[in-house]
Amino acid sequence: MKERKIKTETVLGSGRKIKVFKGTARDMVSAQSMCKRPEEAQLALASLLIEVDGKMMPFEDWGDMDLDDYIEIAPFLFSSPETPPAS
């Protein structure tokens, strides 16, 4: 398996550390195939591209994430490296 490139690393307001990996079109297709409903695609993509506190979280666990943490993480999925998400 090809080594993933890190897009960004940061610490959330809650103190949790995240590492966001650069995604591919294949990641998006995989995320879509994991979902029962289209609105779950962002959670599925997060499960493929974001490491939280040193480990990848399963898709099913993303729905239970604290909303403040999720709101802080979500912009990282669709921001470009040149344009950091707004704080």
Secondary structure, DSSP 4 states (H G I P E B T S, - for coil): -PPPPEEEEEE-TTS-EEEEEPP-HHHHHHHHHH-SSGGGHHHHHHHHHEEETTEEPPHHHHTTS-HHHHHHHTHHHH--TTSPPP-
